[in-house]
Structures are given as structure tokens and as C-alpha cells.
Amino acid sequence: MRLARPLLLATLTAILPGGLQAQQTNEQLAARCAELGAIFDRYGTRRSEGSGGPDMIRLGAGIDCQKGRYQQGIKALEDLLDRNRIPYPKS
């Protein structure tokens, strides 16, 4: 019986944090897409001559967000920001 209680507490601790997170609404996800896209557009866009054109990952993520595929767009933008070492607020 003494072992059962710590085991139960450990199990609940592992399960509850993920289970208690509320589902985000489409409006919140769309806002997150816009926020991350704006951060990349401000700090990650190269504007010099010969910069190679627009970032295709950024464009694809923007399309995903526009079409309601928020999770894919957010993931792509977060990966892009991480790869370019641009800080952004974690969700």
C-alpha cells in the first residue's frame, strides 16, 4: 500500500499536465500563426540584393495558416524561427 500512493502520484503527474491543457480555438491558432509569421517577416527576411528571393518555408506556412491548417503552419514557423535563431514567445 505504501508503494501504491507514490506510484499513483507519479502517474497523475505525468498524465495531468497534458490533459489539463485547454484546446485552442481556431481564432487563437490563427492569431499564433500571424504572430509567428510577423516575427519572421520582421527579423528573418533578407532584404539585400541577391538575397535569393522569398523563403519558401515561410510562404508554405503562410498558406497552411490561410487554409486553416494551423498546426502545420505553426510547426513550420517555429522550426524556421528556431533554425534562424530568432527568439519568439513560446506557447
Secondary structure, DSSP 8 states (H G I E B T S, - for coil): -TTHHHHHHHHHHHHHHHHHS----HHHHHHHHHHHHHHHHHHT---STT--SS-HHHHHHHHHHHTT-HHHHHHHHHHHHHHTT------
